[in-house]
Amino acid sequence: MSYDAIRVFTDLTTIKKLLLEEGFYDTGILQSWKEGQVFGLAKPLENLLEVHIRGYLNNTLDAEVELSREYLGHPYEVRPFYGYLINILRKYHIPFEIIRPLPPYPQYVLVPKNLTKWKSLIFLIGIVGVVGSIFT
């Protein structure tokens, strides 16, 4: 889902640096990349969710909220999340314009009923593998 709704009038390297200072991290190859994407960053929120911000060659930005990548259900549902991004841009006095109507702010984000942290699952598989190798 790409809206290209916000264009910044600052170098994207500067935007990325500010977002990293705000606690975002580079998702690297763990994010599905979209055409023209220059960077993709994520930041955990205070609940089961995380916000993703992507920067594009045409100096536009996308912002989404979704289930944290800590869970197997990631991404279960992705929603546009521009208010969070706009607050950061205003905080740092980054000039921007809204070039498309912004989607409504999400009132909720669906998450699976049964959440499983994938790191716990890998640990469990490792234990089963060790125990299995002892008894074979």
Secondary structure in CASP SS format (residue, H / E / C, confidence):
PFRMAT SS
TARGET T0000
AUTHOR 0000-0000-0000
METHOD secondary structure of the structure
MODEL  1
M C 1.00
S C 1.00
Y C 1.00
D C 1.00
A C 1.00
I E 1.00
R E 1.00
V E 1.00
F C 1.00
T C 1.00
D C 1.00
L H 1.00
T H 1.00
T H 1.00
I H 1.00
K H 1.00
K H 1.00
L H 1.00
L H 1.00
L H 1.00
E H 1.00
E C 1.00
G C 1.00
F C 1.00
Y E 1.00
D E 1.00
T C 1.00
G H 1.00
I H 1.00
L H 1.00
Q C 1.00
S C 1.00
W C 1.00
K C 1.00
E C 1.00
G C 1.00
Q E 1.00
V E 1.00
F E 1.00
G E 1.00
L E 1.00
A E 1.00
K E 1.00
P E 1.00
L C 1.00
E C 1.00
N C 1.00
L C 1.00
L E 1.00
E E 1.00
V E 1.00
H E 1.00
I E 1.00
R E 1.00
G E 1.00
Y E 1.00
L C 1.00
N C 1.00
N C 1.00
T E 1.00
L E 1.00
D E 1.00
A E 1.00
E E 1.00
V E 1.00
E E 1.00
L E 1.00
S C 1.00
R C 1.00
E C 1.00
Y E 1.00
L C 1.00
G C 1.00
H C 1.00
P C 1.00
Y C 1.00
E C 1.00
V E 1.00
R E 1.00
P E 1.00
F C 1.00
Y H 1.00
G H 1.00
Y H 1.00
L H 1.00
I H 1.00
N H 1.00
I H 1.00
L H 1.00
R H 1.00
K H 1.00
Y C 1.00
H C 1.00
I C 1.00
P C 1.00
F E 1.00
E E 1.00
I E 1.00
I C 1.00
R C 1.00
P C 1.00
L C 1.00
P C 1.00
P C 1.00
Y C 1.00
P C 1.00
Q C 1.00
Y C 1.00
V C 1.00
L C 1.00
V C 1.00
P C 1.00
K C 1.00
N C 1.00
L C 1.00
T C 1.00
K E 1.00
W H 1.00
K H 1.00
S H 1.00
L H 1.00
I H 1.00
F H 1.00
L H 1.00
I H 1.00
G H 1.00
I H 1.00
V H 1.00
G H 1.00
V H 1.00
V H 1.00
G H 1.00
S H 1.00
I H 1.00
F C 1.00
T C 1.00
END
